Amino acid sequence: MQKLGLTQSLQQKLSPQQIQFIKLLQIPTAELESRIEEELEDNPALEEGKEEPDEPIDEYQEEETSTDDELDVEDYLQDDDFAGYKMQGDGRSNEEDKDMPIPTNNTLNEQLLDQLGFLRLDDRQFAIGKQLIGSIESDGYIRRDLDSIINDLAFSQNIDTDIDEVEDILMKIQNFDPPGIAARNLQECLLLQLERRADHDHNIDVIVATKILDECFDEFTKKHYDKIMKKLDIDDEEYVKDAIEVIRKLNPKPGGTSTGIARTQYLLPDFILSNNNGELELALNSRNAPDLRVSRSYSDMLDAYDKSDKKDKKLKDTVSFVKQKLDAAKWFIDAIKQRQNTLLNTMRAIVDFQYDYFQEGDESKLRPMILKDIANIIDMDISTVSRVANSKAVQTDFGIFPLKYFFSEGIATDSGEDVSSREVKNELRNIVDNEDKKKPLSDDKLEKLLKGKGYNIARRTVAKYREQLNIPVARLRKEL
């Protein structure tokens, strides 16, 4: 039996202005300039520049004379709310000195395509090479099956090829820089690097290292050195030890350290924090946030249309278009303002919370701090704080740090106080660095040592911190 009923529900939806603010909030200052340029190109009612201070605003504030019920243009003729808005900076003349130049490289894909261009390939071979390069992941590996790449070439580019031809071109790409690129697994990646070294260096250590990876890779990954010596019929332990050292210096992720023509780019921290005789001064970097204002000409245009006697459909459409652009310009400027206020409020709360740390830069003075702590202080949602923390950085007197660096959970001590998990991680790293590598410490032993130093920590937490520090398990830390 069907019934017809009426139900009422309450749903929360984000307005276009809120969505725009969220998008602006999560991008770092280094990307804000390009985002503003996009908006300037898309919206002619938005202009870059300051309002003329001697230009009377009242002359643009006309009374409403329109009889059109659908369009109220009065608010758009009063552009005192649209005054040129400048992102507040640190106000110091030496802001250029605060920019930190760092070298960045061409993308891995660009470098490989450049090298592909130097090979004497016909159009067909070049297309196959380009497809292979496009399949290389960010760490430098090709994990996609070659048969699948062959199918891609057939369907997308109408190129009928086979595994032999594709592997032949893949081998050429594997000779590109950086060494080890386009490998299909770790073993192949390391062997490619050793082969490159063997071409120039016939050192016995390189030869033994190649044999270890080629014939004893499984034993190598498990650190079964005695089995390696037996399998390769090596009596002297030093040969294996020196060869292992050669392997350790190889790069397991060649895509992450690709070489190329460095292009200088400026890293712009979102905040600048300075210590002026014990007083912490916080400023929001304004380097790439220009003055913005609503176009006077568009306001005048709307004023002229409103005073016009003609009320035909074409004119109404024009007025609607101008009104829409003025709306969008005002929303964008308001979102920029809101972004600035939110960033400053969040960073001020972090500085106050970690005041002792920012005075000296002593990592041991970092207090346990989670997103909820800052969200409660600034009375905003945790997701808002998360967007700020995950994409912003601050320049201090002792370096540039991502904001998420200052967030950490707390660990209780014997005295009943909470200490930052970062302090515990530092202690964990110190213990591992000073352990006997012939008998590395298990997680259970690490737990007991940390508890002996006053940190109440569980074994599973030790394992979690160890993984976060990229410290392998005890078996893999073992050395000869």
C-alpha positions, 0 to 999 in steps of 0.5 A: 500500500503506497502512501503519499506523505510530506517530510521536512529535512534540514540540509547544509549546503555551501554557498558559491562564496563559501566554496570560493573561500575554501578554494582560496584558503587551501592554496599557498601564497606561492600559487595565489598570484596565478589564481588572482590572474585567472580571476582578473582575466575571467572577470572584467569587473575586477581590476588590479590597483588602488582606489584613487584617494581623491576620487569622491565616491559619493558621485557613484552613489545614485538613488535607485530609479529602476522600476525593474522588480527583478534587478536591484542595482542600488548596491552596485552603484555604492562601491565604497565597499569595493575599495581597493583591497591589499593583502596586509604584509609585514610592512618592512622594506627588506621583504625581498631579503626574506624570499628564500631562493631554491633551485627547482628542476624541470619535471621528470617527464620534460627531461626524459622527453628532451632526451628522447628527442636526441635519439634517432627514432622515426615517428612510430618509435618516438610515439612508442617512447613517448607512451612509455615515458608517460607511463613512468610514475613519479618515483621513476618506475614503470609499473604498468604491464608492457602488454597494457601499454601495447594495447594503449598504443593500438587503441589510442594511437592506432600503432600496432606493435609487439613486446620486442619492439617496446622492450627495445625502446624501453632499454634505450629509455633506461639509458637516460638520466637519472640512472635507474629510470624506467625500471620495472622493479627495484632489482632492475632499478639498482642493476641499471645503476650498477651497469652504468657504474660498471661501464666506467668503473671495473672496481671489484666492489661493483662487480660483487654488488652486481652479482648480489643483486642479480643472483641473490636479491631475495637473500639481500632483501632479507639480509641473509649475508651468510647465505649470500657468501655461500651462494657466491662462494665468497670467503672474505666477509669484507668483500660482501660488506663493501659490496653492500655499501655500494648498493646502499648508496644507490638511489631506490627512487630515481624519479625523486632526485632527477637531474636537469637544468635547474631554474631558480624559483622563489619559495614564498613562505605564507607567514613571516615570524621574527623575534624582536628582542623577545617579542614575536612579530607575525606578518602575512606575506603579501608579495604576490597579493596585489591590490584589487578593486571593482571596476568603476567603468562597470559601476558607471555602465550599470548606472547608465543602464539603470537611467535608460528609458529603454527596458527591452529584453536585450537591455535587461540581459546586459544589466543582468550580465554586468550585475553578475560580474560585479557580484563575482568581483565583490565575492572574490575580494571578500574571499581574499579578505576572509582568507587573510583574516583566517590565515592570520588568526590561525597562525597567531593561535599557533604562535601563542600555543607554541610560544616557548618554541618560537622564542628559541627554536628548541624542538624539545619545547614543542607542546603537544598540539592537535588541530582541535586545539587551534580550532577551539581557540579561533572558534572555527571548524577543524577542517578549516584549520586543516586546510591552513596547516596542510598547505602553508609555511612560516619563515622563522629566524631559524628556518622555514617550516610547514605549519603541520610541523608544529602539530603533534600528539602527546605522550604521557610521562612518569611525572604525569605531564604530556610531551610532544610526540616529536620529542619521543621520536627524537629520542627514538632516533637517537637510540636507534642511531647509537644501537649495536648494528650487529644486534639491532634493537627490536620494537619491544626493547625500544619500548622498554628503553623509552619507558626507562627514560620516562615515556609511557609508550606502547609497543605498537606506538613505537612501531608507528613512530619508527615507520614514520621516521622511515626506520626499518625493522630490526632485521633490516637494520642489521649490518656485518 
